[in-house]
Amino acid sequence: MKLSSYDVIVVGAGNAALCAAMSAQENGAKVLVLERAPKEQRGGNSAFTSGNFRFVHNGLEDVKKFVPDLTQQEIESSDFGQYTADQFFDDLGRTTEYRSDPDLAEILIRRSTDTVNWIRQKGLRFVPLYGVQAHKHEGKFKFWGGLVVTPVGGGMGLINHEYKAAEKQGIDIRYNTRVTSLICGADGVEGVRVTVKRVEEEIRAHAVVLACGGFEANREWRTRYLGPGWDLAKVRGTRYNTGDGIRMALDIGAMPYGNWSGAHACDWDLHAPDFGCLVNGPVNHGKHSYPLSIMINNNGLRFVDEAADIRNFTYAKYGRVILAQPGQCCWQIFDGKVLDKLRETYRIKQVTKVTGNTIEELVSKLEGVDKVQALKTIKEFNASIKKEVPYDPNVLDGRGTAGLTIPKSNWALAMDTPPFEAYGVTCGITFTFGGVKITTKAEVVDTEEEPIPGLYAAGEMVGGIFYFNYPGGSGLMNGAVFGRLAGESAARYAVKG
């Protein structure tokens, strides 16, 4: 076996891993990043994201720091609002049913703004989230849901800039290198074992940061931990997140932690591929404009409140609801009045879509659906709308329904204006919520809750932060905050003398 030596090895190469690597290098460590994927598929799930970060900000003046080239017209036509730490705590609390580890939540929220600024200083450019987190209404864009900016180029833009920054800092990166286990000695973790083209190799280091994702791409683990039917879900992102990092940590006694039966899962195109792919650029099959729709299953029935809350606070849990429907699918139906507000992912070529000039024509084209019941459902929905309440797509407007078993709480508009469009969707899993337990220094702890010397973790493989659901944009923020923290802690441990 070949022996090498580094201060810190980072396993994984997405946003959390690259933040860990850059932070460790800044703190004096010689760093190696190991990526299981080939170079053209690098970046983990981060490359497939929209790139949005949820962070604390105090309105326009803070936004101008992240988007210094805002035009005067953009400033005058935009209400960016503010997003306080208390609001972030409230959103994280209610979406996770107040189970989020309070110490980790404190770090995530309190360090969010500074961490985004740290990334921005590495050359990443941000732009406002017009059309995604703000609709123009009565001449002004009003931002909602706590998200205001995104990196230029989305997730791929974020990853490419982070790779450039890491390479500029002199960090070594190896691709096609699968880490299989941790090397342990009397002083703790001392490196990793890898396979490259089925050849085993040992790489020594004083500390290891695990940042290689959850187990969402592992059908067997999904069925074991999430439950029956989860083997049928589509994987939104990388095929390489199969739980390797979690497994190798558990193998040396790490404590399992968090919501092992929970996952981020959303509305995904019915005929999307089984896994995401980056070879020709990522294709986003997400169908996230459902709050403007009604969703009907194969029995012709609505089954969920499409507009129970802002999309940012429901989309990550509705995939599970869709997976439980007959055929693991449903149809999102839109009236002509809202078609101009659909996100760009509805306009891609690879889409399961039907149209109709009448609602009867549209329903006749819904494959697998009970047509008679579907028309009855739509008729009852139209008759139930509180038409006296004004419609406003930028706020929870209270324009809902009355008398239905399953209400629509906001943005209810009658299905009466052609053309009508419907999109077939299923469950797309993004990442799993269960993982290993860490300290407030990102140290992995064992089953006695003692830190395992030399072992750190960050990103999706850390448990205890998200339960049942999550606030949109907090995944990348979580990865960046704890990646930066893990890198700093690992470097201090590795070079302590």
Secondary structure, 3 states (H helix, E strand, C coil): CCCCEEEEEEECCCHHHHHHHHHHHHCCCCEEEECCCCHHHCCHHHHHCCCCCCCCECCHHHHHHHCCCCCHHHHHCEECCCECHHHHHHHHHHHCCCCCCHHHHHHHHHCHHHHHHHHHCCCCCEEECCCCCEEEECCEEEECCCCCEEECCHHHHHHHHHHHHHHHCCCEEECCCEEEEEEEECCEEEEEEEEECCEEEEEEEEEEEECCCCCCCCHHHHHHHHCCCHHHCEECCCCCCCCHHHHHHHHCCECEECCCCCEEEEEEECCCCCCCCCCCCCCCCECCCHHHCEEECCCCCECCCCCCCCHHHCHHHHHHHHHCCHHHCEEEEECHHHHHHCCHHHHCCCCCEEEECCHHHHHHCCCCCCHHHHHHHHHHHHHHECCCCCCCCCCCCCCCECCCCCCCCCCCCCCCCCCEEEEEEEEEEEEECCEECECCCCEEEECCCCEEEEEEECHHHECCCCCCCCCCCHHHHHHHHHHHHHHHHHHHHHCCC
